[in-house]
């Protein structure tokens, strides 16, 4: 399966997740919505126990009326994940702490990369 989340076009922004089945060559829209529309974010699928998780970090968010002109949004450092078994989004609350006055929380960003170790 291939999962696609978020994005925007010239008329609207998206909070839904769609799935493409590589075996059957079919798209499916399972009506999975996240509360925060975002684009230019990074994501990664992680084999977790008991089920796979699709993690999303950063990107750009903003409000613009459907059908209206798209404005630049705001960078975000929010994170969330989709549990592939339950098909439910959960927010990840990052710790707001520091070491030697330097914040441990990543700064808001877009067009970032993500990896899992």
N, C-alpha and C positions, 0 to 999 in steps of 0.2 A: 504494500500500500504506500501511496505517496500522500502526505497531508499538506495542505496549503491553508495558511491563516492570514487574515488581515489584508492590508493593502488599500489602494485607492485608485480611482480613475478620475477623469475630468468632471464627473458629476457627483460622486459619492465616495464615502469611505466604508470599509468593511470590518465587521467584528465576527464574521462567521468562519467556520472551518469546513473545508470541503476535502473529499478523499477521492483519489484516483486508484483504481484497482489495476495493477500492472498485468495481472493474469487475464482478466476479462476485457481490458481496454475500455473501462467504463468509469465515468465520473459519478459521484454520489454526494448529495448535500444532506448530511444527517441532522441538520438544524442544531448545530452546536455553536453557541454564541458566547463570546467573552465580553465583559463589561466595558473594556477599554479598546476603542478602535486605535490601531497603530499601523504604521508602515515603516519601511527601512529598518526593521528590527532584525535581530539574529535569533536563530532557533536551532535546536538540536534534539534528535530522538535518542533516548537513553534506555537501554534494556535494564529495567529495575524490577524489583520483587515487590509485589506479585505480578505487576504488569508494566509494560512499556510506558514511558512518560515523554511528552513533547515539551521541552523547556523553551521559553521565549524570554528575551531580555532586551531592554532598551528600545530604541526606535524613536519615532516622532508621533506625537498625538496632537489633535486639534479639533476644533469645532468649525464646521462650515455647513451651511444649509444645503440639503439635497437639491441638486440642480443648480446651485449657486456657484460662484467662482471659488476655486480652491485657494486658500491662503496657506502660508507657511505655518507649520505647527510648532510645538515645543518639544525639545528633546526630553526623554524620560529615562530614568534608571530603574523603573519598575520591572518586576519579574513575575512570571506565572508559569504554570505547567498544566498540560492536558493529560489526564489519566486515560490511556487508550482503551482500557477495559471498561471503565464506567462512562467514558466520554463526557467528563466534567472538568471544568477549569477550576484551578485553585490559585490564589495569590500567594506569592512568596514574600514574606516580610523580611527585608534585609536589616541587619543590625546597624544601628547608627552609632558606631563607636570609632575611636581613633587610637593610634599609637604615636606617641611623640608629636601630637598635634596634627597628624596627617590622617584624614578620614579613611576608614577601611571600606566604606561603601563606594562602589564604582561611580564615577561621575556620569551624569546623563549623556547619552550618545546615540548616534545612528550610524548605519553602515559598518557596524562592528562585526567581528567574527567571534565564534564561540566554539569551545572544544570541551570534551569530557575526559577525565582521567580517573 
